[in-house]
Amino acid sequence: MGIRVIHDDGTPIGWSSSVIRNLLRFVDFLPAGYIFGLISMCSNRHFKRLGDFTAGTLVVYSSKKHTVQSIPIDQPLHPSISLTLDDQRAVLSYAERLHNLSPERQRELANHLSTITQKQDDENIVWIVRVANWLRGGK
């Protein structure tokens, strides 16, 4: 569901906090259908249940870790023109997604960058990949 439970200070919870939190789930359920839990959640800005108050825990959204996508390895090429930050982002973004695209889509998207590269189709793709390798630190 993309959520996890942590201590109020951001550290991971242990077994004791988990047991306390889940034992008090019974109290939240009383008298009928989580009414105490709902009242306690509505009465604080972090929407904590009674079990969270007692255990000192907090439920947070857990985002997926951002991983750097690999770009095809090629000879790095220093661009002969000055690339703006947006141009650099476009080149890197294209090169990172290249392996997920069909050959037709690769050419189509690469041709959108032809105003920067001054090339077309496959020659354009090679230029973009080489410049992306250079931007990633290849010398």
ROVO-73303 format. One line per 3 residues: number of its first residue (from 1); for each residue x, y, z of N, C-alpha, C, O. Coordinates in pm, 1 decimal. Example, Ala and Ser with C-alpha at 12.3 -4.5 7.8 and 13.67 -1.06 7.14 Angstrom:
<rofis>
1> 1319.0/-569.0/780.0/1230.0/-450.0/780.0/1320.0/-330.0/780.0/1423.6/-331.9/846.5; 1285.0/-225.0/708.0/1367.0/-106.0/714.0/1290.0/3.0/787.0/1340.9/113.8/803.9
</rofis>
This chain:
<rofis>
1> 82.1/-120.6/0.0/0.0/0.0/0.0/85.5/125.7/0.0/32.1/236.3/-8.3; 217.7/110.8/9.2/304.1/227.9/6.2/311.7/300.8/139.0/343.1/419.8/141.6; 283.7/232.1/250.0/295.5/294.9/381.8/384.0/207.9/469.8/402.7/89.0/444.1
4> 438.1/270.0/574.5/514.8/194.6/672.5/503.5/265.1/806.6/461.9/380.7/814.0; 541.1/194.2/912.6/532.2/247.3/1047.8/674.0/274.8/1097.2/762.8/190.7/1083.6; 694.4/394.0/1154.9/823.4/432.0/1211.5/800.2/492.6/1349.3/687.2/526.5/1384.5
7> 907.8/506.3/1427.5/898.9/578.6/1554.9/881.0/727.1/1525.5/907.2/773.2/1414.4; 836.6/800.4/1625.4/815.8/944.2/1609.6/943.1/1017.6/1566.7/936.2/1122.1/1501.9; 1059.7/962.1/1603.3/1185.7/1026.8/1566.2/1239.4/981.0/1430.2/1348.2/1021.8/1389.8
10> 1163.4/896.4/1359.6/1201.1/853.8/1225.8/1276.6/722.3/1218.5/1306.4/675.0/1108.9; 1308.3/662.0/1332.1/1379.7/534.4/1331.9/1282.2/419.2/1308.9/1163.0/432.7/1336.4; 1331.8/305.9/1258.8/1243.0/190.6/1237.0/1189.6/136.4/1368.7/1257.0/145.1/1471.3
13> 1068.6/80.3/1366.7/1010.5/26.0/1489.7/1067.5/-113.3/1516.5/1111.6/-183.6/1425.6; 1064.8/-150.3/1644.7/1106.6/-284.0/1685.7/984.7/-369.0/1717.3/870.6/-327.1/1697.7; 1011.2/-489.0/1766.4/900.5/-580.3/1794.4/813.7/-529.0/1908.5/692.3/-548.8/1906.0
16> 873.2/-462.8/2009.7/793.4/-416.2/2124.0/694.5/-307.4/2081.9/578.5/-309.5/2123.1; 739.6/-213.4/2000.9/649.5/-107.7/1953.4/538.9/-166.2/1866.8/424.2/-122.1/1872.7; 573.9/-264.7/1787.6/474.3/-328.2/1701.6/368.9/-401.8/1783.7/249.9/-394.8/1753.1
19> 413.2/-473.4/1889.4/319.3/-547.5/1974.5/226.6/-450.4/2047.6/105.3/-471.1/2050.8; 282.8/-345.6/2105.7/200.5/-246.2/2178.3/98.0/-184.2/2084.2/-20.2/-174.0/2117.0; 144.3/-143.6/1968.7/58.1/-79.1/1870.3/-58.7/-170.0/1830.1/-173.0/-125.1/1820.5
22> -28.8/-297.4/1806.9/-132.8/-389.1/1760.3/-222.8/-439.6/1872.0/-338.5/-472.4/1846.0; -173.5/-447.2/1996.5/-260.5/-484.2/2108.4/-365.6/-376.6/2132.8/-479.5/-406.9/2168.1; -327.2/-252.9/2114.0/-422.1/-144.1/2136.0/-519.2/-124.7/2019.8/-608.2/-40.0/2026.6
25> -502.8/-200.7/1916.4/-600.6/-198.9/1807.5/-737.7/-242.2/1860.5/-841.4/-195.6/1813.3; -736.3/-333.2/1960.6/-860.1/-379.0/2023.8/-931.6/-262.0/2090.8/-1053.9/-250.9/2082.2; -856.0/-174.7/2157.3/-916.2/-58.3/2224.6/-974.1/38.0/2121.2/-1080.6/96.0/2142.5
28> -904.1/54.8/2009.9/-955.7/142.0/1904.0/-1090.5/92.5/1852.8/-1175.3/171.9/1812.2; -1109.3/-37.1/1855.1/-1230.6/-98.2/1801.2/-1353.1/-74.5/1890.0/-1466.7/-78.9/1842.6; -1329.2/-49.6/2017.8/-1440.7/-30.9/2111.5/-1506.6/103.8/2091.8/-1438.9/191.0/2037.3
31> -1627.4/131.0/2128.3/-1732.3/38.3/2159.5/-1791.2/-24.3/2034.8/-1842.8/-135.8/2042.0; -1785.7/42.4/1921.2/-1841.5/-22.0/1801.5/-1770.6/33.4/1678.5/-1785.3/150.7/1644.2; -1695.6/-50.6/1614.6/-1638.5/-14.1/1485.4/-1534.4/95.6/1485.7/-1547.3/192.7/1411.2
34> -1433.4/82.7/1566.3/-1318.6/176.1/1566.6/-1356.9/318.9/1603.0/-1294.6/413.0/1554.0; -1456.8/337.3/1686.8/-1501.1/472.9/1720.0/-1395.3/548.9/1800.9/-1373.4/667.4/1775.9; -1328.6/482.4/1898.3/-1223.2/550.0/1975.1/-1103.4/581.5/1885.6/-1042.6/688.0/1896.2
37> -1071.2/488.0/1798.5/-961.2/511.6/1704.3/-990.0/629.1/1613.4/-901.7/710.5/1586.4; -1112.9/638.3/1566.0/-1152.3/748.1/1478.5/-1147.8/881.6/1552.2/-1102.8/982.2/1497.4; -1194.5/881.6/1676.4/-1191.8/1005.3/1755.9/-1048.0/1048.9/1781.0/-1015.9/1167.0/1768.1
40> -961.0/954.0/1817.0/-821.6/991.8/1843.3/-752.4/1037.9/1715.2/-669.1/1128.5/1719.4; -785.4/977.5/1602.7/-724.2/1020.1/1476.6/-767.7/1160.4/1437.0/-688.5/1237.9/1383.4; -892.6/1192.5/1463.3/-943.5/1325.2/1426.7/-898.3/1434.2/1522.7/-908.8/1552.8/1491.5
43> -847.9/1394.7/1639.1/-811.9/1494.7/1740.4/-664.5/1535.6/1736.2/-621.4/1614.4/1820.4; -585.8/1484.5/1640.7/-445.7/1526.1/1633.0/-405.2/1545.8/1487.7/-466.2/1489.7/1396.6; -302.7/1625.4/1467.7/-263.8/1661.9/1331.1/-191.7/1550.9/1255.8/-180.7/1558.5/1133.4
46> -142.4/1448.3/1324.1/-74.3/1337.4/1258.9/-166.2/1216.8/1236.5/-122.2/1113.5/1186.1; -294.2/1230.3/1274.3/-393.8/1124.5/1257.0/-350.6/992.9/1321.6/-365.2/886.0/1262.3; -297.5/1001.6/1442.9/-250.9/882.2/1514.4/-365.9/811.4/1583.5/-457.3/874.2/1636.8
49> -359.1/677.3/1581.2/-451.8/597.1/1660.2/-400.6/593.0/1804.1/-290.6/640.2/1833.1; -481.1/536.2/1893.9/-438.3/521.9/2033.1/-312.6/435.5/2043.0/-223.6/464.0/2123.2; -305.4/331.7/1962.9/-188.1/245.7/1962.0/-62.8/320.2/1918.7/45.6/293.3/1970.3
52> -75.8/412.4/1825.9/38.1/492.2/1781.6/83.9/588.4/1891.7/203.8/608.9/1910.5; -11.5/647.1/1963.9/25.0/734.6/2076.4/104.1/657.7/2181.3/209.3/702.9/2226.3; 52.9/541.7/2219.8/114.2/462.4/2325.6/251.5/409.1/2283.7/345.4/411.9/2363.3
55> 263.9/361.6/2162.5/389.6/302.4/2115.4/487.9/407.4/2064.4/604.0/375.5/2038.8; 443.4/531.3/2049.3/532.2/635.6/1997.7/565.9/614.3/1851.2/679.5/634.7/1808.4; 464.7/572.5/1774.5/486.6/542.7/1633.1/405.0/634.7/1544.3/317.9/708.6/1590.2
58> 435.8/627.8/1416.4/370.9/711.4/1317.7/363.3/632.8/1187.1/460.1/566.8/1149.2; 250.9/639.0/1118.7/235.8/574.9/988.3/268.4/679.8/882.4/212.2/789.3/882.5; 360.4/644.7/791.7/403.6/738.5/687.7/394.3/672.6/550.8/393.9/550.1/538.6
61> 387.1/756.5/448.8/394.3/706.4/312.1/539.2/671.3/282.2/630.8/743.2/321.8; 558.8/563.5/214.0/691.7/517.7/178.3/704.8/521.3/27.1/645.6/439.6/-43.5; 782.6/616.1/-21.7/797.8/627.2/-166.1/901.7/527.9/-215.3/989.4/484.7/-140.4
64> 890.1/492.9/-341.7/986.4/402.3/-401.1/1119.5/474.3/-413.6/1125.0/594.7/-438.8; 1225.8/398.9/-395.7/1358.4/457.9/-407.3/1386.2/490.7/-552.6/1361.7/410.7/-642.8; 1437.9/610.6/-572.3/1472.0/653.3/-707.5/1605.9/591.9/-745.8/1706.6/612.3/-678.0
67> 1605.8/518.3/-852.8/1729.7/458.7/-899.8/1770.5/526.5/-1029.2/1686.9/564.2/-1111.3; 1898.4/540.6/-1045.0/1950.0/599.1/-1166.9/1946.6/492.2/-1275.6/2005.5/385.1/-1260.9; 1878.4/522.1/-1382.4/1867.4/427.9/-1492.6/2000.3/421.6/-1567.0/2071.8/521.1/-1578.5
70> 2031.0/304.7/-1616.4/2154.8/290.0/-1691.9/2133.2/339.1/-1834.4/2025.5/323.8/-1891.9; 2236.0/397.0/-1888.2/2231.8/439.7/-2027.2/2322.6/346.8/-2106.4/2418.1/292.4/-2051.0; 2294.9/327.8/-2233.9/2381.3/240.8/-2313.0/2525.2/292.0/-2310.3/2549.5/411.7/-2325.6
73> 2618.6/202.1/-2291.1/2759.6/239.5/-2285.6/2808.5/266.3/-2427.2/2789.3/184.8/-2517.5; 2871.3/380.3/-2445.1/2927.6/417.7/-2574.1/3042.1/515.1/-2547.6/3063.5/558.9/-2434.6; 3113.7/547.3/-2652.4/3224.4/641.1/-2640.6/3169.4/779.3/-2603.6/3083.5/832.0/-2674.3
76> 3217.8/838.9/-2493.2/3169.3/971.6/-2455.5/3205.5/1075.1/-2562.0/3313.5/1070.2/-2620.8; 3114.9/1167.4/-2585.4/3136.5/1271.0/-2685.4/3106.5/1406.7/-2623.5/2994.8/1432.1/-2578.3; 3206.9/1493.6/-2621.7/3186.7/1630.9/-2575.4/3109.5/1703.8/-2684.2/3155.3/1709.0/-2798.3
79> 2992.4/1760.9/-2651.7/2913.8/1827.5/-2755.7/2986.3/1951.4/-2808.2/3050.7/2024.0/-2732.5; 2974.8/1973.7/-2936.6/3041.9/2088.8/-2997.9/2965.6/2218.4/-2972.8/3016.6/2327.3/-2999.1; 2843.0/2206.1/-2921.9/2762.1/2323.7/-2890.5/2737.9/2329.2/-2740.8/2751.3/2228.6/-2671.2
82> 2702.7/2445.0/-2692.4/2672.3/2461.5/-2550.6/2529.8/2412.7/-2524.3/2435.1/2455.9/-2590.1; 2515.9/2322.7/-2427.6/2384.2/2268.8/-2393.3/2331.3/2338.2/-2269.0/2401.7/2349.7/-2168.6; 2207.3/2384.3/-2275.9/2144.4/2441.5/-2157.6/2112.3/2328.8/-2059.8/2121.2/2210.9/-2094.4
85> 2075.4/2365.7/-1939.4/2038.9/2265.0/-1839.7/1919.5/2181.6/-1887.9/1916.9/2060.3/-1867.2; 1822.1/2244.8/-1951.0/1706.6/2171.5/-2004.4/1748.4/2076.4/-2116.9/1697.0/1965.0/-2126.7; 1841.3/2120.5/-2201.2/1892.4/2032.8/-2307.1/1962.5/1911.7/-2247.2/1943.0/1799.5/-2294.0
88> 2043.5/1933.1/-2144.4/2114.6/1823.1/-2079.0/2016.5/1724.0/-2017.4/2033.9/1602.7/-2028.7; 1913.2/1776.8/-1952.4/1811.3/1689.5/-1893.1/1740.0/1607.8/-1999.6/1712.9/1489.3/-1979.9; 1709.3/1671.2/-2113.2/1640.3/1601.1/-2221.1/1727.6/1489.4/-2277.1/1678.5/1379.5/-2302.9
91> 1855.2/1516.4/-2296.0/1948.2/1415.8/-2348.6/1959.5/1298.8/-2251.8/1950.4/1183.2/-2293.1; 1979.3/1327.7/-2123.2/1992.8/1221.1/-2023.6/1863.1/1142.8/-2007.4/1865.9/1020.2/-1996.6; 1751.6/1210.8/-2005.6/1622.5/1143.9/-1990.8/1596.9/1049.2/-2107.7/1550.0/937.0/-2088.8
94> 1627.7/1095.1/-2227.1/1609.4/1010.0/-2345.3/1699.5/887.6/-2336.7/1653.9/775.5/-2359.1; 1826.3/908.0/-2304.6/1921.5/796.1/-2299.8/1883.6/695.3/-2191.3/1903.1/575.1/-2209.9; 1830.2/741.9/-2079.1/1789.5/651.6/-1971.4/1669.4/566.6/-2011.4/1658.3/452.3/-1967.1
97> 1581.3/618.6/-2092.3/1459.1/547.6/-2132.6/1477.6/468.9/-2261.3/1386.6/396.9/-2302.4; 1591.1/480.7/-2324.6/1613.3/422.3/-2455.8/1583.1/273.1/-2461.5/1522.6/226.0/-2557.9; 1624.5/198.0/-2359.1/1605.0/52.9/-2361.3/1457.8/11.5/-2346.4/1424.4/-104.6/-2369.6
100> 1370.3/104.2/-2308.3/1227.5/74.5/-2294.7/1147.2/111.1/-2419.4/1025.8/90.5/-2422.6; 1212.3/164.5/-2520.5/1142.2/215.5/-2637.9/1163.0/125.6/-2758.6/1267.8/62.6/-2772.9; 1064.1/120.3/-2844.3/1078.2/47.7/-2971.1/1170.5/129.8/-3061.8/1186.4/250.0/-3040.4
103> 1231.4/66.8/-3162.4/1319.0/142.0/-3253.3/1249.2/260.6/-3321.4/1309.7/365.9/-3341.4; 1122.4/242.5/-3356.3/1048.7/351.7/-3420.0/1031.8/469.6/-3324.3/1048.7/585.5/-3362.1; 997.7/436.6/-3198.1/979.0/542.1/-3097.8/1112.7/607.6/-3062.9/1117.3/727.9/-3037.2
106> 1220.8/530.4/-3061.8/1353.8/587.1/-3038.0/1385.2/694.8/-3141.6/1428.7/804.6/-3106.5; 1362.9/662.9/-3270.1/1390.3/760.0/-3376.6/1298.8/881.7/-3366.1/1342.3/995.3/-3384.8; 1171.5/856.4/-3335.9/1075.4/967.0/-3326.6/1115.1/1065.6/-3217.3/1117.6/1186.7/-3239.5
109> 1146.1/1012.5/-3098.5/1183.6/1101.2/-2988.1/1319.1/1166.4/-3010.9/1339.1/1282.7/-2975.8; 1411.9/1092.1/-3069.3/1544.2/1149.5/-3098.1/1532.2/1264.5/-3196.9/1605.7/1362.7/-3187.5; 1440.2/1252.7/-3291.2/1423.6/1359.8/-3389.4/1366.2/1486.7/-3327.7/1379.3/1594.8/-3385.1
112> 1302.6/1474.7/-3211.5/1258.5/1595.2/-3140.3/1377.9/1675.4/-3090.8/1367.8/1796.2/-3069.4; 1490.4/1608.2/-3072.8/1612.2/1675.5/-3028.1/1701.3/1718.1/-3144.2/1813.1/1764.9/-3122.6; 1652.8/1702.4/-3266.5/1735.6/1734.2/-3383.0/1771.0/1882.2/-3391.5/1869.3/1917.9/-3456.3
115> 1692.4/1969.2/-3327.2/1729.2/2111.1/-3326.1/1858.0/2132.3/-3246.6/1931.9/2227.4/-3272.2; 1884.8/2044.6/-3151.3/2008.5/2052.2/-3073.5/2120.4/1978.9/-3146.3/2232.0/2029.7/-3157.8; 2090.1/1860.0/-3195.0/2193.6/1772.1/-3249.4/2229.2/1802.8/-3394.4/2340.2/1772.6/-3438.2
118> 2137.3/1861.9/-3469.0/2154.8/1888.0/-3611.8/2174.5/1757.9/-3691.0/2242.3/1756.7/-3793.6; 2114.4/1648.8/-3642.1/2124.2/1518.3/-3706.5/1985.0/1457.6/-3715.0/1889.3/1512.9/-3660.8; 1973.7/1343.5/-3783.2/1844.6/1276.1/-3799.0/1859.2/1127.2/-3772.8/1966.1/1069.3/-3792.3
121> 1750.4/1066.4/-3728.4/1732.8/921.7/-3712.9/1845.4/854.4/-3634.6/1878.6/898.6/-3524.6; 1905.0/747.4/-3689.9/2001.9/667.4/-3614.9/2127.5/746.7/-3577.9/2184.0/727.7/-3470.2; 2170.0/834.0/-3666.1/2286.1/919.7/-3636.6/2256.0/1009.2/-3516.6/2343.4/1036.8/-3434.4
124> 2133.0/1052.9/-3508.3/2086.8/1134.7/-3396.7/2090.9/1055.8/-3266.2/2134.5/1108.1/-3163.7; 2046.0/931.0/-3269.0/2044.3/846.1/-3149.8/2185.9/822.9/-3098.8/2211.2/831.7/-2978.7; 2278.0/793.3/-3189.9/2417.3/769.6/-3151.1/2475.1/894.2/-3084.7/2541.9/883.7/-2981.8
127> 2450.3/1012.7/-3142.3/2501.1/1137.2/-3085.7/2446.8/1158.2/-2944.4/2521.7/1193.2/-2853.2; 2317.5/1136.8/-2926.9/2255.2/1157.6/-2796.0/2314.3/1062.5/-2692.4/2345.4/1105.1/-2581.1; 2330.3/935.8/-2726.2/2386.0/837.8/-2631.8/2529.2/874.1/-2595.5/2567.0/865.3/-2478.7
130> 2608.5/914.4/-2692.3/2747.9/951.2/-2664.2/2756.1/1075.8/-2575.9/2837.2/1081.4/-2483.5; 2673.4/1173.8/-2604.0/2672.4/1295.2/-2520.5/2621.9/1262.1/-2380.6/2672.8/1316.4/-2282.5; 2522.6/1174.0/-2369.8/2472.6/1132.7/-2238.3/2583.6/1064.1/-2158.9/2596.1/1086.7/-2038.6
133> 2663.3/981.6/-2224.0/2777.7/918.8/-2156.7/2876.2/1024.2/-2109.0/2931.4/1012.4/-1999.7; 2898.6/1126.4/-2189.2/2989.2/1235.0/-2148.9/2931.1/1312.5/-2030.5/3003.3/1346.9/-1937.0; 2799.1/1340.1/-2034.8/2734.4/1413.5/-1925.4/2737.9/1334.7/-1794.8/2744.9/1393.5/-1686.9
136> 2733.2/1203.8/-1804.1/2737.5/1119.1/-1684.1/2878.1/1105.2/-1627.5/2897.0/1040.5/-1524.5; 2976.1/1164.3/-1692.6/3110.3/1162.7/-1634.5/3216.2/1096.1/-1717.1/3331.5/1089.9/-1674.6; 3182.3/1045.9/-1833.2/3283.2/989.4/-1920.5/3366.6/1101.1/-1980.6/3311.7/1204.4/-2019.1
139> 3494.9/1083.6/-1989.5/3581.6/1189.6/-2043.2/3644.4/1147.7/-2173.2/3720.3/1224.2/-2232.6
</rofis>
